[in-house]
Amino acid sequence: MCGRFSLSKRQLVEVAEFLDAVVADADAALYRPRYNVAPTDVHWIVLPAPAGKSTRRRLVPAVWGFREREQLVINARSETAAQKPMFQDAFHRRRCVVPADGFFEWTGPRARRRPIWFHAPDGRLLLMAGLYEPRPDGPPAFTILTTAANADVAGLHDRMPALLAPACVAEWLEAPRGELLTPAPVGTLAAKAVSLRVNSVENDDPACLEDAPDEPPEKQLRLL
């Protein structure tokens, strides 16, 4: 499962360089660091180079979530995406990479949900495998592929994003390699309890990633 994530890098060029991708000047002007990306938000995805036009991948804005009638679908199970009618064509023809520097899961009862930010211990980007589809009225839409949780995440959720090693990005963009969509090695992620501000999609600022304060959850919730 991946229902909220972050990309807090200060410069988009840093993301583009890491992924060996180019970004249009007009698109780059739209960038801002994100600390609490939510479904239907515009985020960034990496697409393969257009055939015969460029040797570089493209970093482009896209909207998070596929639409099926009135339902918004933000995740696709990697084990079944190749067979599901909603994802089948995209799995074979329109794969992408979704850069992030962390994603959130929650712990505790519903009234006291505490967000946990999973991120690379060294601060590197997380490269989530995704699918995309064109939209008639704007940028493409994307969904994030999930796989079984590894031991880093399993204590909070049984699913996690399918994370690609940097060396596997080209393979994923070039062909529907299902064997790449396996749980990340144990130790790939560190967990950090962060501010209850993450619980509201209205909050999207550096304070979202601050260490969770020591006050009791009931008091924190009243302050929001």
N, C-alpha and C positions, 0 to 999 in steps of 0.2 A: 504494500500500500504506500502511496505517496500522495498526500493531500495538501501539503504546504512545503515550500522549500525556500532557499535563499541563494542569492548571487550578489555578494557584498563587495566584489572587487571594485575599486574606485574608477578604473579605466577599462573601457571595452577593448581597447587595443591589447591589453594584457590577456584577455580571454581569446581574442582572435589569434594572437601570436602563439599561444599555447596549443591551439588547435590547427595551426597552419591554415588559417582561413582568412578570407578577405571580407570586408564589410563596406557597403556603400556609404558615402559621406552623409547622405540624407538620413540613412538608418542610424548611423553612429550618433547623430545629433539627438536621437531620441533616448539614448541610454542614460540610466541612472542606477546606482547601486540599489539592490532590493534585499530586504531583510525578512520579508513575509509574503512571498509570492503565493497567490491564491488562484483557484480555478476561475476561468474566464479572463484572467489577466493576460496582457501581452508580455511575452518573454522572448528569449533568444534560442534559436535552434541552428544546428549545423547541418547543411545539405551538401551532397556531393557536387563536384564541379559540373557545370552544364556540358553535355557531350559536344566535343569539338570546339568549345569556346574558351575554355580556361583550364589550367592545370591546378587551380586552387579551389579548395572548398569555400562555401559561402556561409557567412553568419548572418542570419536574417531574423526579423521579428515575426512572431507567430502567436496565436491565441491558444491558451491552454484549455483543451477539451474538445472532443468530437461530439457532435449532436446526432442523436438518434430519436427522431420525433421530438418530444419535449424533454428528453433525458440528456443530461450532460455526462459524458463518459471521460474521465480524466486518466484512468489507468487501464491497461490491458494485460491480462495474464500471458506471460511469455510462452507458457506451455501449450496454450490453445489458440493464440492469436493467428497462426497460419491457417487455421480451419474455420474460425468464426467469420460469418459473412461481413460483419461490420469492419473487421480489421484485415481480412485475407488479402485484398488487393494491395493495401498499403504495406503489409508485411513483405510482400514480394516485390513491390515497385517503389515504395516511398518510405524509406527508412531515414531516420535522422538521429542526431545526438543532442541531448539537452544538457547544457553545462549548468552546474550549480556548485556552491561550496558547502552545502549542507541541506538536510531535510529534517522535518519534524515528525515525531510521534508523541503520543501523550500517555501519561500514567495517572493512576488514581481514579476514584469514583467520579461520575459525571459532574457532580457539584464542585469538585475540587481538582479538576483536570490540570495537570502540570505538564508543560511542553518540555520535551527533551530534544535537543539539537544534535543530530548525528553528522559528523564532519570528519574529514581526513585529519589525523593528528598533526601532520606537517602543514596544513592549510592549503594543500593542493586542490585543484578543481576535482569535482566528482562528475563523471561523464555518464549520464543516464541514457540508456538506449530508448529510442522513441520511434513513433510513426507519425507521419503527417499527411494531410490531405488539403487540396486547394479549397478555397471558399470563393463564391462569386462576388462577394461584397467587401473584400479586404484581404489582409494577410492570411496565410494558411493557418490551419488548426493543427494541434499536435496532442498526442497522448503519450504517457510514459509507460514503458513495459516494466512489469514487476516479476519477481521470482521469489522462491522460498527464502525466508530470512536466514541469515547466518547467525552465529552465536553472539555477534555484537548487538543485534537487534531483536533476537527472538524472545527476550524477556518482556518486550513490550508489544510486539506484533509478529504474526506469522508470515508476513510478506514484507518485501523491501524493493526499492528500485533495482533493476538490472544494471549494474555498474560495469562499464567497459574500461579495460586498461587502455592507456593512451596508444599502445602499440596495436590495439585491436580496432581502433576507430575506422581505419581504411577498410578492413575486412567487413565490418558491419555495414558500412555505407555502400560497399560494392556488391554484396550478396546477402541473402537472408540466412545468415549463419546462426541457427538456433543454439548451437553448442557454445556460443559466446554468452548466452543469457543465463548464466548460472550464478549461484550466490557468490558474493565477493569473498575472498579469503578472510579468515578470522584475523582481526587486527587492522583491517582496512579502515574501520571507523572508530572514532572516539565519541562518547556520549557526554553531553553537558546539559544540566538543568538550567533553563533560561527563563526570562521574564514572562509572567502571565500576560503581558501585552500581546504575545503571539496569539492568544486565544481569540482575539478580535481581528478580522481581516482589515479593519480600519487602521490598524497600527502597522506602520512599515518604515521603521527608522532604526538607527543603531542600537537604541535601548532594547529592542526586541531580543538581541543576542547577548545582553548582559547576564552575568551570573544571577541565578534566582536568589532573591533576598531571603532572609531568614525568618520573616514574619510568618505567622500561621496562614495557611491558604485562605481561611475565612476572612481575615483582615484584608488580604491582598484583593480578594474578589470585591469587597465593598468599596475599595478605592478606585476600581476601574470605572 
